[in-house]
Amino acid sequence: MIERRAEPRRRVLKSGTIAFSGQTVDCTIRNLSTRGAALDVATPMMLPASFKLAIAAEQVTRPCHLIWHHNQRIGIAFD
């Protein structure tokens, strides 16, 4: 597989929360870089194009947008 990312991601296993329009969706962060991440979510089809990701272990919230989705995994880029 050819790596197309501008920056390599490191594998992690962290819990996160996606927030949009007063709603929240729990997720699992599978890999992470300063530019983006891959997340596992139960229902990716209900997510908007832009949202905020809260990473509990790092006590940080980042605005981001959806890049791709496949089954229950989504790829995001940080804004």
PDB file of N, CA, C and O in Angstrom:
ATOM      1  N   MET A   1       0.838  -1.177   0.000  1.00  0.00           N
ATOM      2  CA  MET A   1       0.000   0.000   0.000  1.00  0.00           C
ATOM      3  C   MET A   1       0.888   1.247   0.000  1.00  0.00           C
ATOM      4  O   MET A   1       1.858   1.322   0.754  1.00  0.00           O
ATOM      5  N   ILE A   2       0.562   2.195  -0.825  1.00  0.00           N
ATOM      6  CA  ILE A   2       1.326   3.432  -0.936  1.00  0.00           C
ATOM      7  C   ILE A   2       0.803   4.441   0.082  1.00  0.00           C
ATOM      8  O   ILE A   2      -0.396   4.708   0.154  1.00  0.00           O
ATOM      9  N   GLU A   3       1.721   4.991   0.860  1.00  0.00           N
ATOM     10  CA  GLU A   3       1.358   6.014   1.848  1.00  0.00           C
ATOM     11  C   GLU A   3       1.177   7.346   1.142  1.00  0.00           C
ATOM     12  O   GLU A   3       2.105   7.834   0.497  1.00  0.00           O
ATOM     13  N   ARG A   4      -0.021   7.948   1.256  1.00  0.00           N
ATOM     14  CA  ARG A   4      -0.309   9.213   0.579  1.00  0.00           C
ATOM     15  C   ARG A   4      -0.393  10.388   1.538  1.00  0.00           C
ATOM     16  O   ARG A   4      -0.592  11.523   1.108  1.00  0.00           O
ATOM     17  N   ARG A   5      -0.246  10.137   2.808  1.00  0.00           N
ATOM     18  CA  ARG A   5      -0.356  11.223   3.780  1.00  0.00           C
ATOM     19  C   ARG A   5       0.896  12.092   3.757  1.00  0.00           C
ATOM     20  O   ARG A   5       2.004  11.611   3.518  1.00  0.00           O
ATOM     21  N   ALA A   6       0.693  13.382   4.012  1.00  0.00           N
ATOM     22  CA  ALA A   6       1.820  14.316   4.072  1.00  0.00           C
ATOM     23  C   ALA A   6       2.662  14.074   5.316  1.00  0.00           C
ATOM     24  O   ALA A   6       3.856  14.374   5.334  1.00  0.00           O
ATOM     25  N   GLU A   7       2.043  13.535   6.344  1.00  0.00           N
ATOM     26  CA  GLU A   7       2.733  13.271   7.605  1.00  0.00           C
ATOM     27  C   GLU A   7       2.315  11.904   8.116  1.00  0.00           C
ATOM     28  O   GLU A   7       1.120  11.612   8.160  1.00  0.00           O
ATOM     29  N   PRO A   8       3.256  11.059   8.502  1.00  0.00           N
ATOM     30  CA  PRO A   8       2.862   9.725   9.001  1.00  0.00           C
ATOM     31  C   PRO A   8       2.068   9.820  10.297  1.00  0.00           C
ATOM     32  O   PRO A   8       2.290  10.714  11.113  1.00  0.00           O
ATOM     33  N   ARG A   9       1.137   8.884  10.472  1.00  0.00           N
ATOM     34  CA  ARG A   9       0.342   8.828  11.694  1.00  0.00           C
ATOM     35  C   ARG A   9       0.889   7.747  12.603  1.00  0.00           C
ATOM     36  O   ARG A   9       1.429   6.741  12.142  1.00  0.00           O
ATOM     37  N   ARG A  10       0.742   7.968  13.905  1.00  0.00           N
ATOM     38  CA  ARG A  10       1.160   6.953  14.864  1.00  0.00           C
ATOM     39  C   ARG A  10      -0.067   6.208  15.362  1.00  0.00           C
ATOM     40  O   ARG A  10      -1.130   6.794  15.565  1.00  0.00           O
ATOM     41  N   ARG A  11       0.100   4.915  15.552  1.00  0.00           N
ATOM     42  CA  ARG A  11      -1.011   4.082  16.016  1.00  0.00           C
ATOM     43  C   ARG A  11      -1.291   4.378  17.478  1.00  0.00           C
ATOM     44  O   ARG A  11      -0.374   4.441  18.297  1.00  0.00           O
ATOM     45  N   VAL A  12      -2.564   4.559  17.799  1.00  0.00           N
ATOM     46  CA  VAL A  12      -2.999   4.816  19.167  1.00  0.00           C
ATOM     47  C   VAL A  12      -4.301   4.066  19.419  1.00  0.00           C
ATOM     48  O   VAL A  12      -4.910   3.528  18.495  1.00  0.00           O
ATOM     49  N   LEU A  13      -4.708   4.038  20.652  1.00  0.00           N
ATOM     50  CA  LEU A  13      -6.008   3.486  21.017  1.00  0.00           C
ATOM     51  C   LEU A  13      -6.537   4.365  22.144  1.00  0.00           C
ATOM     52  O   LEU A  13      -6.315   4.097  23.325  1.00  0.00           O
ATOM     53  N   LYS A  14      -7.243   5.428  21.746  1.00  0.00           N
ATOM     54  CA  LYS A  14      -7.742   6.420  22.690  1.00  0.00           C
ATOM     55  C   LYS A  14      -9.234   6.616  22.476  1.00  0.00           C
ATOM     56  O   LYS A  14      -9.748   6.439  21.371  1.00  0.00           O
ATOM     57  N   SER A  15      -9.913   6.984  23.543  1.00  0.00           N
ATOM     58  CA  SER A  15     -11.332   7.289  23.396  1.00  0.00           C
ATOM     59  C   SER A  15     -11.494   8.760  23.038  1.00  0.00           C
ATOM     60  O   SER A  15     -10.705   9.611  23.449  1.00  0.00           O
ATOM     61  N   GLY A  16     -12.526   9.034  22.270  1.00  0.00           N
ATOM     62  CA  GLY A  16     -12.809  10.402  21.856  1.00  0.00           C
ATOM     63  C   GLY A  16     -14.304  10.630  21.769  1.00  0.00           C
ATOM     64  O   GLY A  16     -15.109   9.704  21.865  1.00  0.00           O
ATOM     65  N   THR A  17     -14.646  11.897  21.583  1.00  0.00           N
ATOM     66  CA  THR A  17     -16.049  12.274  21.427  1.00  0.00           C
ATOM     67  C   THR A  17     -16.161  13.254  20.273  1.00  0.00           C
ATOM     68  O   THR A  17     -15.449  14.258  20.225  1.00  0.00           O
ATOM     69  N   ILE A  18     -17.053  12.959  19.350  1.00  0.00           N
ATOM     70  CA  ILE A  18     -17.349  13.839  18.225  1.00  0.00           C
ATOM     71  C   ILE A  18     -18.547  14.684  18.626  1.00  0.00           C
ATOM     72  O   ILE A  18     -19.564  14.155  19.075  1.00  0.00           O
ATOM     73  N   ALA A  19     -18.426  16.016  18.461  1.00  0.00           N
ATOM     74  CA  ALA A  19     -19.516  16.916  18.853  1.00  0.00           C
ATOM     75  C   ALA A  19     -19.951  17.769  17.670  1.00  0.00           C
ATOM     76  O   ALA A  19     -19.118  18.317  16.948  1.00  0.00           O
ATOM     77  N   PHE A  20     -21.274  17.876  17.477  1.00  0.00           N
ATOM     78  CA  PHE A  20     -21.845  18.700  16.407  1.00  0.00           C
ATOM     79  C   PHE A  20     -23.303  18.981  16.723  1.00  0.00           C
ATOM     80  O   PHE A  20     -24.011  18.095  17.203  1.00  0.00           O
ATOM     81  N   SER A  21     -23.757  20.175  16.468  1.00  0.00           N
ATOM     82  CA  SER A  21     -25.169  20.560  16.610  1.00  0.00           C
ATOM     83  C   SER A  21     -25.793  20.119  17.930  1.00  0.00           C
ATOM     84  O   SER A  21     -26.947  19.689  17.949  1.00  0.00           O
ATOM     85  N   GLY A  22     -25.063  20.217  19.017  1.00  0.00           N
ATOM     86  CA  GLY A  22     -25.595  19.832  20.312  1.00  0.00           C
ATOM     87  C   GLY A  22     -25.639  18.339  20.567  1.00  0.00           C
ATOM     88  O   GLY A  22     -26.132  17.914  21.612  1.00  0.00           O
ATOM     89  N   GLN A  23     -25.141  17.529  19.645  1.00  0.00           N
ATOM     90  CA  GLN A  23     -25.112  16.077  19.788  1.00  0.00           C
ATOM     91  C   GLN A  23     -23.682  15.609  19.996  1.00  0.00           C
ATOM     92  O   GLN A  23     -22.738  16.309  19.631  1.00  0.00           O
ATOM     93  N   THR A  24     -23.519  14.428  20.581  1.00  0.00           N
ATOM     94  CA  THR A  24     -22.197  13.823  20.716  1.00  0.00           C
ATOM     95  C   THR A  24     -22.245  12.362  20.279  1.00  0.00           C
ATOM     96  O   THR A  24     -23.260  11.681  20.425  1.00  0.00           O
ATOM     97  N   VAL A  25     -21.128  11.904  19.743  1.00  0.00           N
ATOM     98  CA  VAL A  25     -20.975  10.519  19.316  1.00  0.00           C
ATOM     99  C   VAL A  25     -19.628  10.033  19.848  1.00  0.00           C
ATOM    100  O   VAL A  25     -18.600  10.666  19.608  1.00  0.00           O
ATOM    101  N   ASP A  26     -19.633   8.917  20.566  1.00  0.00           N
ATOM    102  CA  ASP A  26     -18.384   8.339  21.050  1.00  0.00           C
ATOM    103  C   ASP A  26     -17.623   7.706  19.896  1.00  0.00           C
ATOM    104  O   ASP A  26     -18.218   7.210  18.939  1.00  0.00           O
ATOM    105  N   CYS A  27     -16.297   7.729  19.998  1.00  0.00           N
ATOM    106  CA  CYS A  27     -15.467   7.129  18.964  1.00  0.00           C
ATOM    107  C   CYS A  27     -14.187   6.587  19.595  1.00  0.00           C
ATOM    108  O   CYS A  27     -13.860   6.891  20.742  1.00  0.00           O
ATOM    109  N   THR A  28     -13.478   5.782  18.817  1.00  0.00           N
ATOM    110  CA  THR A  28     -12.165   5.280  19.206  1.00  0.00           C
ATOM    111  C   THR A  28     -11.164   5.813  18.199  1.00  0.00           C
ATOM    112  O   THR A  28     -11.334   5.633  16.993  1.00  0.00           O
ATOM    113  N   ILE A  29     -10.125   6.464  18.687  1.00  0.00           N
ATOM    114  CA  ILE A  29      -9.079   7.013  17.820  1.00  0.00           C
ATOM    115  C   ILE A  29      -8.067   5.902  17.583  1.00  0.00           C
ATOM    116  O   ILE A  29      -7.487   5.371  18.530  1.00  0.00           O
ATOM    117  N   ARG A  30      -7.854   5.549  16.308  1.00  0.00           N
ATOM    118  CA  ARG A  30      -6.990   4.420  15.947  1.00  0.00           C
ATOM    119  C   ARG A  30      -5.600   4.857  15.517  1.00  0.00           C
ATOM    120  O   ARG A  30      -4.621   4.163  15.790  1.00  0.00           O
ATOM    121  N   ASN A  31      -5.502   6.006  14.844  1.00  0.00           N
ATOM    122  CA  ASN A  31      -4.185   6.566  14.539  1.00  0.00           C
ATOM    123  C   ASN A  31      -4.308   8.071  14.515  1.00  0.00           C
ATOM    124  O   ASN A  31      -5.398   8.616  14.345  1.00  0.00           O
ATOM    125  N   LEU A  32      -3.162   8.753  14.691  1.00  0.00           N
ATOM    126  CA  LEU A  32      -3.200  10.179  14.944  1.00  0.00           C
ATOM    127  C   LEU A  32      -1.923  10.841  14.460  1.00  0.00           C
ATOM    128  O   LEU A  32      -0.836  10.280  14.592  1.00  0.00           O
ATOM    129  N   SER A  33      -2.059  12.041  13.896  1.00  0.00           N
ATOM    130  CA  SER A  33      -0.919  12.892  13.568  1.00  0.00           C
ATOM    131  C   SER A  33      -1.320  14.323  13.895  1.00  0.00           C
ATOM    132  O   SER A  33      -2.431  14.559  14.370  1.00  0.00           O
ATOM    133  N   THR A  34      -0.450  15.264  13.651  1.00  0.00           N
ATOM    134  CA  THR A  34      -0.804  16.659  13.901  1.00  0.00           C
ATOM    135  C   THR A  34      -1.808  17.166  12.877  1.00  0.00           C
ATOM    136  O   THR A  34      -2.449  18.191  13.107  1.00  0.00           O
ATOM    137  N   ARG A  35      -1.958  16.475  11.755  1.00  0.00           N
ATOM    138  CA  ARG A  35      -2.864  16.914  10.688  1.00  0.00           C
ATOM    139  C   ARG A  35      -4.189  16.185  10.628  1.00  0.00           C
ATOM    140  O   ARG A  35      -5.145  16.699  10.047  1.00  0.00           O
ATOM    141  N   GLY A  36      -4.274  14.984  11.222  1.00  0.00           N
ATOM    142  CA  GLY A  36      -5.516  14.239  11.114  1.00  0.00           C
ATOM    143  C   GLY A  36      -5.502  12.955  11.908  1.00  0.00           C
ATOM    144  O   GLY A  36      -4.583  12.701  12.686  1.00  0.00           O
ATOM    145  N   ALA A  37      -6.538  12.139  11.704  1.00  0.00           N
ATOM    146  CA  ALA A  37      -6.691  10.906  12.471  1.00  0.00           C
ATOM    147  C   ALA A  37      -7.628   9.955  11.749  1.00  0.00           C
ATOM    148  O   ALA A  37      -8.345  10.342  10.826  1.00  0.00           O
ATOM    149  N   ALA A  38      -7.609   8.698  12.189  1.00  0.00           N
ATOM    150  CA  ALA A  38      -8.604   7.705  11.776  1.00  0.00           C
ATOM    151  C   ALA A  38      -9.389   7.325  13.020  1.00  0.00           C
ATOM    152  O   ALA A  38      -8.813   7.059  14.075  1.00  0.00           O
ATOM    153  N   LEU A  39     -10.706   7.302  12.887  1.00  0.00           N
ATOM    154  CA  LEU A  39     -11.591   7.039  14.015  1.00  0.00           C
ATOM    155  C   LEU A  39     -12.524   5.883  13.687  1.00  0.00           C
ATOM    156  O   LEU A  39     -12.930   5.703  12.539  1.00  0.00           O
ATOM    157  N   ASP A  40     -12.854   5.109  14.699  1.00  0.00           N
ATOM    158  CA  ASP A  40     -13.907   4.102  14.578  1.00  0.00           C
ATOM    159  C   ASP A  40     -15.155   4.657  15.243  1.00  0.00           C
ATOM    160  O   ASP A  40     -15.111   5.103  16.389  1.00  0.00           O
ATOM    161  N   VAL A  41     -16.273   4.627  14.517  1.00  0.00           N
ATOM    162  CA  VAL A  41     -17.558   5.104  15.038  1.00  0.00           C
ATOM    163  C   VAL A  41     -18.632   4.078  14.705  1.00  0.00           C
ATOM    164  O   VAL A  41     -18.496   3.310  13.753  1.00  0.00           O
ATOM    165  N   ALA A  42     -19.692   4.071  15.493  1.00  0.00           N
ATOM    166  CA  ALA A  42     -20.769   3.093  15.277  1.00  0.00           C
ATOM    167  C   ALA A  42     -21.546   3.397  13.994  1.00  0.00           C
ATOM    168  O   ALA A  42     -21.872   2.475  13.245  1.00  0.00           O
ATOM    169  N   THR A  43     -21.848   4.675  13.725  1.00  0.00           N
ATOM    170  CA  THR A  43     -22.648   5.049  12.562  1.00  0.00           C
ATOM    171  C   THR A  43     -22.048   6.270  11.859  1.00  0.00           C
ATOM    172  O   THR A  43     -22.455   7.396  12.145  1.00  0.00           O
ATOM    173  N   PRO A  44     -21.097   6.076  10.953  1.00  0.00           N
ATOM    174  CA  PRO A  44     -20.457   7.214  10.285  1.00  0.00           C
ATOM    175  C   PRO A  44     -21.376   7.972   9.341  1.00  0.00           C
ATOM    176  O   PRO A  44     -21.089   9.123   9.011  1.00  0.00           O
ATOM    177  N   MET A  45     -22.458   7.376   8.902  1.00  0.00           N
ATOM    178  CA  MET A  45     -23.319   8.028   7.915  1.00  0.00           C
ATOM    179  C   MET A  45     -24.066   9.234   8.498  1.00  0.00           C
ATOM    180  O   MET A  45     -24.488  10.110   7.744  1.00  0.00           O
ATOM    181  N   MET A  46     -24.236   9.296   9.810  1.00  0.00           N
ATOM    182  CA  MET A  46     -24.976  10.407  10.405  1.00  0.00           C
ATOM    183  C   MET A  46     -24.093  11.607  10.732  1.00  0.00           C
ATOM    184  O   MET A  46     -24.596  12.613  11.232  1.00  0.00           O
ATOM    185  N   LEU A  47     -22.807  11.529  10.467  1.00  0.00           N
ATOM    186  CA  LEU A  47     -21.895  12.619  10.816  1.00  0.00           C
ATOM    187  C   LEU A  47     -21.929  13.723   9.771  1.00  0.00           C
ATOM    188  O   LEU A  47     -22.033  13.445   8.576  1.00  0.00           O
ATOM    189  N   PRO A  48     -21.842  14.978  10.213  1.00  0.00           N
ATOM    190  CA  PRO A  48     -21.773  16.093   9.260  1.00  0.00           C
ATOM    191  C   PRO A  48     -20.366  16.210   8.678  1.00  0.00           C
ATOM    192  O   PRO A  48     -19.453  15.499   9.098  1.00  0.00           O
ATOM    193  N   ALA A  49     -20.200  17.094   7.727  1.00  0.00           N
ATOM    194  CA  ALA A  49     -18.899  17.283   7.086  1.00  0.00           C
ATOM    195  C   ALA A  49     -17.873  17.893   8.036  1.00  0.00           C
ATOM    196  O   ALA A  49     -16.682  17.603   7.919  1.00  0.00           O
ATOM    197  N   SER A  50     -18.310  18.731   8.969  1.00  0.00           N
ATOM    198  CA  SER A  50     -17.414  19.373   9.934  1.00  0.00           C
ATOM    199  C   SER A  50     -17.931  19.159  11.348  1.00  0.00           C
ATOM    200  O   SER A  50     -19.140  19.167  11.580  1.00  0.00           O
ATOM    201  N   PHE A  51     -17.022  18.970  12.289  1.00  0.00           N
ATOM    202  CA  PHE A  51     -17.389  18.748  13.687  1.00  0.00           C
ATOM    203  C   PHE A  51     -16.171  18.983  14.568  1.00  0.00           C
ATOM    204  O   PHE A  51     -15.102  19.339  14.073  1.00  0.00           O
ATOM    205  N   LYS A  52     -16.329  18.785  15.866  1.00  0.00           N
ATOM    206  CA  LYS A  52     -15.211  18.900  16.802  1.00  0.00           C
ATOM    207  C   LYS A  52     -14.918  17.533  17.387  1.00  0.00           C
ATOM    208  O   LYS A  52     -15.831  16.763  17.683  1.00  0.00           O
ATOM    209  N   LEU A  53     -13.627  17.234  17.552  1.00  0.00           N
ATOM    210  CA  LEU A  53     -13.192  15.988  18.158  1.00  0.00           C
ATOM    211  C   LEU A  53     -12.543  16.304  19.492  1.00  0.00           C
ATOM    212  O   LEU A  53     -11.569  17.055  19.552  1.00  0.00           O
ATOM    213  N   ALA A  54     -13.080  15.730  20.567  1.00  0.00           N
ATOM    214  CA  ALA A  54     -12.491  15.861  21.901  1.00  0.00           C
ATOM    215  C   ALA A  54     -11.720  14.587  22.200  1.00  0.00           C
ATOM    216  O   ALA A  54     -12.266  13.486  22.124  1.00  0.00           O
ATOM    217  N   ILE A  55     -10.435  14.747  22.542  1.00  0.00           N
ATOM    218  CA  ILE A  55      -9.585  13.614  22.895  1.00  0.00           C
ATOM    219  C   ILE A  55      -9.403  13.653  24.412  1.00  0.00           C
ATOM    220  O   ILE A  55      -8.678  14.500  24.935  1.00  0.00           O
ATOM    221  N   ALA A  56     -10.056  12.747  25.101  1.00  0.00           N
ATOM    222  CA  ALA A  56     -10.106  12.774  26.566  1.00  0.00           C
ATOM    223  C   ALA A  56      -8.715  12.678  27.195  1.00  0.00           C
ATOM    224  O   ALA A  56      -8.405  13.445  28.106  1.00  0.00           O
ATOM    225  N   ALA A  57      -7.879  11.761  26.734  1.00  0.00           N
ATOM    226  CA  ALA A  57      -6.569  11.537  27.348  1.00  0.00           C
ATOM    227  C   ALA A  57      -5.658  12.761  27.238  1.00  0.00           C
ATOM    228  O   ALA A  57      -4.787  12.970  28.083  1.00  0.00           O
ATOM    229  N   GLU A  58      -5.860  13.563  26.201  1.00  0.00           N
ATOM    230  CA  GLU A  58      -5.022  14.746  25.994  1.00  0.00           C
ATOM    231  C   GLU A  58      -5.715  16.029  26.445  1.00  0.00           C
ATOM    232  O   GLU A  58      -5.123  17.107  26.394  1.00  0.00           O
ATOM    233  N   GLN A  59      -6.964  15.916  26.885  1.00  0.00           N
ATOM    234  CA  GLN A  59      -7.772  17.064  27.313  1.00  0.00           C
ATOM    235  C   GLN A  59      -7.735  18.184  26.274  1.00  0.00           C
ATOM    236  O   GLN A  59      -7.469  19.341  26.598  1.00  0.00           O
ATOM    237  N   VAL A  60      -8.005  17.817  25.024  1.00  0.00           N
ATOM    238  CA  VAL A  60      -7.985  18.778  23.924  1.00  0.00           C
ATOM    239  C   VAL A  60      -9.200  18.554  23.033  1.00  0.00           C
ATOM    240  O   VAL A  60      -9.667  17.426  22.873  1.00  0.00           O
ATOM    241  N   THR A  61      -9.703  19.633  22.459  1.00  0.00           N
ATOM    242  CA  THR A  61     -10.782  19.573  21.477  1.00  0.00           C
ATOM    243  C   THR A  61     -10.300  20.267  20.218  1.00  0.00           C
ATOM    244  O   THR A  61      -9.798  21.390  20.272  1.00  0.00           O
ATOM    245  N   ARG A  62     -10.455  19.592  19.073  1.00  0.00           N
ATOM    246  CA  ARG A  62      -9.972  20.137  17.809  1.00  0.00           C
ATOM    247  C   ARG A  62     -11.097  20.179  16.781  1.00  0.00           C
ATOM    248  O   ARG A  62     -11.838  19.207  16.633  1.00  0.00           O
ATOM    249  N   PRO A  63     -11.232  21.313  16.059  1.00  0.00           N
ATOM    250  CA  PRO A  63     -12.168  21.334  14.928  1.00  0.00           C
ATOM    251  C   PRO A  63     -11.590  20.494  13.791  1.00  0.00           C
ATOM    252  O   PRO A  63     -10.378  20.479  13.579  1.00  0.00           O
ATOM    253  N   CYS A  64     -12.454  19.803  13.069  1.00  0.00           N
ATOM    254  CA  CYS A  64     -11.976  18.944  11.989  1.00  0.00           C
ATOM    255  C   CYS A  64     -13.062  18.763  10.935  1.00  0.00           C
ATOM    256  O   CYS A  64     -14.198  19.208  11.099  1.00  0.00           O
ATOM    257  N   HIS A  65     -12.683  18.102   9.859  1.00  0.00           N
ATOM    258  CA  HIS A  65     -13.669  17.792   8.825  1.00  0.00           C
ATOM    259  C   HIS A  65     -13.425  16.382   8.293  1.00  0.00           C
ATOM    260  O   HIS A  65     -12.309  15.864   8.328  1.00  0.00           O
ATOM    261  N   LEU A  66     -14.488  15.792   7.808  1.00  0.00           N
ATOM    262  CA  LEU A  66     -14.477  14.422   7.307  1.00  0.00           C
ATOM    263  C   LEU A  66     -13.786  14.370   5.947  1.00  0.00           C
ATOM    264  O   LEU A  66     -14.079  15.178   5.065  1.00  0.00           O
ATOM    265  N   ILE A  67     -12.871  13.420   5.783  1.00  0.00           N
ATOM    266  CA  ILE A  67     -12.174  13.215   4.506  1.00  0.00           C
ATOM    267  C   ILE A  67     -12.713  11.979   3.793  1.00  0.00           C
ATOM    268  O   ILE A  67     -12.993  12.032   2.595  1.00  0.00           O
ATOM    269  N   TRP A  68     -12.861  10.874   4.507  1.00  0.00           N
ATOM    270  CA  TRP A  68     -13.343   9.631   3.909  1.00  0.00           C
ATOM    271  C   TRP A  68     -14.037   8.785   4.985  1.00  0.00           C
ATOM    272  O   TRP A  68     -13.882   9.033   6.180  1.00  0.00           O
ATOM    273  N   HIS A  69     -14.795   7.794   4.544  1.00  0.00           N
ATOM    274  CA  HIS A  69     -15.350   6.793   5.463  1.00  0.00           C
ATOM    275  C   HIS A  69     -15.449   5.468   4.743  1.00  0.00           C
ATOM    276  O   HIS A  69     -15.718   5.410   3.543  1.00  0.00           O
ATOM    277  N   HIS A  70     -15.226   4.405   5.494  1.00  0.00           N
ATOM    278  CA  HIS A  70     -15.333   3.042   4.985  1.00  0.00           C
ATOM    279  C   HIS A  70     -15.823   2.172   6.133  1.00  0.00           C
ATOM    280  O   HIS A  70     -15.130   2.005   7.136  1.00  0.00           O
ATOM    281  N   ASN A  71     -17.016   1.622   5.981  1.00  0.00           N
ATOM    282  CA  ASN A  71     -17.671   0.854   7.031  1.00  0.00           C
ATOM    283  C   ASN A  71     -17.764   1.724   8.285  1.00  0.00           C
ATOM    284  O   ASN A  71     -18.411   2.771   8.258  1.00  0.00           O
ATOM    285  N   GLN A  72     -17.136   1.311   9.370  1.00  0.00           N
ATOM    286  CA  GLN A  72     -17.235   2.076  10.615  1.00  0.00           C
ATOM    287  C   GLN A  72     -15.989   2.914  10.908  1.00  0.00           C
ATOM    288  O   GLN A  72     -15.861   3.453  12.008  1.00  0.00           O
ATOM    289  N   ARG A  73     -15.090   3.032   9.968  1.00  0.00           N
ATOM    290  CA  ARG A  73     -13.886   3.845  10.147  1.00  0.00           C
ATOM    291  C   ARG A  73     -13.993   5.100   9.298  1.00  0.00           C
ATOM    292  O   ARG A  73     -14.433   5.052   8.150  1.00  0.00           O
ATOM    293  N   ILE A  74     -13.581   6.237   9.883  1.00  0.00           N
ATOM    294  CA  ILE A  74     -13.563   7.492   9.137  1.00  0.00           C
ATOM    295  C   ILE A  74     -12.182   8.117   9.236  1.00  0.00           C
ATOM    296  O   ILE A  74     -11.459   7.915  10.211  1.00  0.00           O
ATOM    297  N   GLY A  75     -11.833   8.876   8.215  1.00  0.00           N
ATOM    298  CA  GLY A  75     -10.591   9.636   8.224  1.00  0.00           C
ATOM    299  C   GLY A  75     -10.942  11.110   8.316  1.00  0.00           C
ATOM    300  O   GLY A  75     -11.827  11.597   7.614  1.00  0.00           O
ATOM    301  N   ILE A  76     -10.238  11.812   9.189  1.00  0.00           N
ATOM    302  CA  ILE A  76     -10.503  13.242   9.378  1.00  0.00           C
ATOM    303  C   ILE A  76      -9.226  14.037   9.216  1.00  0.00           C
ATOM    304  O   ILE A  76      -8.125  13.511   9.382  1.00  0.00           O
ATOM    305  N   ALA A  77      -9.380  15.311   8.888  1.00  0.00           N
ATOM    306  CA  ALA A  77      -8.264  16.263   8.873  1.00  0.00           C
ATOM    307  C   ALA A  77      -8.604  17.366   9.855  1.00  0.00           C
ATOM    308  O   ALA A  77      -9.746  17.822   9.916  1.00  0.00           O
ATOM    309  N   PHE A  78      -7.609  17.799  10.630  1.00  0.00           N
ATOM    310  CA  PHE A  78      -7.822  18.878  11.564  1.00  0.00           C
ATOM    311  C   PHE A  78      -7.801  20.202  10.825  1.00  0.00           C
ATOM    312  O   PHE A  78      -7.006  20.393   9.905  1.00  0.00           O
ATOM    313  N   ASP A  79      -8.682  21.126  11.230  1.00  0.00           N
ATOM    314  CA  ASP A  79      -8.758  22.444  10.607  1.00  0.00           C
ATOM    315  C   ASP A  79      -7.705  23.367  11.197  1.00  0.00           C
ATOM    316  O   ASP A  79      -7.610  24.528  10.799  1.00  0.00           O
TER     317      ASP A  79
END
